[in-house]
Amino acid sequence: MDKALLIGIILPKVFDGDVRNHLDELKMLAQTANVETLGEITQKVQKINPAFYIGKGKAQQVIDQAKLLGANVIIFDDELSPAQIKNYHKLAKKMKVIDRSSLILDIFKKHAKTREAKTQVELALCQYLLPRLTRQWTHLERQMGGVGTRAGMGETQIEVDRRLIRDKISKLKLDLTKIESERKTQSQNRVNEFRVALAGYTNAGKSTLFNALTGNDVYVKNQLFATLDTTVRKLKLNKKHQVLISDTVGFIRKLPHNLVASFKSTLKELLEANHILIVLDASSKIIDEHLETISQVLNELGANEIPKSYIFNKIDLVEDENDIKKLKSNYRNAILTSALHHLRLDDVKNHLIEKIESDFNVFDLNISYEQGKILSQIQNQAEILDTDYGDKAIKLKIRGKEDSIKRLFKQHL
């Protein structure tokens, strides 16, 4: 097991307590990656040092402290530039120096199970490594192999490695395009269903809530990023209503941009949802920061216009009744639940029924037999509740989103 020293930086206008919370989260990330934390250092700086992030003198002190503790890896909570990584490799020699992004990518790589998730993570990893190649990655040809891995005339091994990674990135992007096409076909088959997506900070209990609602057996473990692959299931709310509900990968502060970009095909379940349930850990002391992170990622994905509701999970872990009152006061329409103990799950279901009935309406259409081809369009855009074949026309009772129905079949309403 690797042993680590964690480094947090306190910049002007940044509160010490925030950095403390961030290091606690970094420690959880390290634990998830099977890395033992031996110590933590916080350092106040006026500005970022372009060479070492914290200055060469302090960088050497950090390396000496790591050696004294018996650590073999130093982890910065912020992302280091390619130049900073290179400088640390020269200064630290055998000591590994990585940043938060590298740690998160390592966790994603370990947890990826499906072809899509593995491809997405590998793409993000290659894009992260490309500008950071140093002598420690001089044997990529062993992993990638094949024709063209030997250095040509005037070509250094680093240049070969860069070429190998660029070729790999091109191939992975092509593979993802094919996978995304398959996903799009699956998605088109669900167009007439009301779709709900669970989104939230990692380890907020999304998968536990998903399991509790659907009776499904999604992998649930009390660690960060236990779920990477989107799972979609039908959820029967009552005799009249059902939805398609999806469990998506969790968000986290400073999520590497390449990961967000690579996982866009998976996260399209959020973009295609009629409603997003944002799941938050009610016992967390930094709910507002978690919510800000979630909003930033959803905005980056282009999902900010989709209707959303808040689900505060893990209320069984909230010890102070005043904290519950505060949540109810600050988030008046939120639902407080404990998915683990199946507490107030009916509130979640009833909330979704309300959303369906407010978003989906019932329409009566008369379609002449000459316009019979339009039936396939209707089936793709709405749920057909009743069909009556009359002498001159087909009478349909359908349920769907009002704006799309009116836009497509305005002449028949």
Secondary structure, DSSP 8 states (H G I E B T S, - for coil): -EEEEEEEEE-TT--HHHHHHHHHHHHHHHHHTTEEEEEEEEEE-SS-BTTTBS-HHHHHHHHHHHHHHT-SEEEESS---HHHHHHHHHHHTTSEEEEHHHHHHHHHHHH--SHHHHHHHHHHHHHHHGGG--GGG--HHHHH-STT-S--TT--HHHHHHHHHHHHHHHHHHHHHHHHHHHHHHHHTTTTS-EEEEEEBTTSSHHHHHHHHH-------SSTT---S-EEEEEE-SSS-EEEEEE---B-TT--HHHHHHTHHHHHHHHT-SEEEEEEETT-S-HHHHHHHHHHHHHHHT-TTS-EEEEEE-GGG---HHHHHHHHHHSTT-EE-BTTTTBTHHHHHHHHHHHHHHHEEEEEEEEEGGGTTHHHHHHHHSEEEEEEE-SSEEEEEEEEEHHHHHHHHGGG-
